[in-house]
């Protein structure tokens, strides 16, 4: 059981890396927020839509699964 969970954790970890790498870059937003003219947009909230929203949800779900698998592995290794 331990080996199955460890293998699943490695696979989920690789999927997290892929999901993070697929997310669109927000570098331009960060640069404009830190430059002189973009200070007003720093705290503006804008809901993610489309592909960005899907990738954020996928990343959050994979992170939760990875965390739960980690806790299960700790429990199994201590018993």
N, C-alpha and C positions, 0 to 999 in steps of 0.2 A: 504494500500500500504506500509505503514511504517513497519508493522509487517512482510509482505512478504519479504521485503528487509533485515530486521533484521535477519530473519530466514535464508535467503540465505547467509548472511555474516557469520553467525555462522557455517553453513555447509562448506563454502569455507575456513574458518579459520581452521576447523578440517582437511580438505583435504590438506591444506598447511602443517600442522603438520605431517600428514602421508607422504606427498611427501618428506619433509626434512628428516624424519627418514629413508626413503627407500634409500636415496642416499648413495653411498659407502663412507666409511671413508677414509680420506686423512691424518690421524694422522701420519702414517709412513713417508709420504712425508714431513710433517712439521718438524718432528724430524730430518730427515736427512738434511734438509735445514739449521737448526739451529746448528747442530753439526759441528765439524771442517771440514769434508771432503765434505760437500754438498753445500757449498757457491756458487759454479758456477752454480748450478741448480736452484738457487732461482729465477732468472728472466727469466728462459727458458719458452717459451710459447709452450704449447702443446694443440691442439684442442681436446676437449672431443668427444668421439665417442660412438656409441651404446647406452647402457642403461643409461650411465652417461649423455650423451647429451639430451636424451629424458627427463630424470628427471629434468635437469636444465631448459629446456623449459617449462615443466609442472609447475614447481615451479614459474618461472617468469610470466607465464600466470595467474596462480592462484593469485599471489601477485597483479598483475595489476587489476584483477577482484575485489579483496578484497578492494583495494584502491578506485576504482570507486564506489563500493557499499557504502563505508564509506562516500565519498563525496555526494552521493545521499541521504544518511540518514541525513547528516548535512543540506542539502538543504531542505529536507522535514520537519525536525524538526524546522527550522527557519521560515517556511511559514505556 
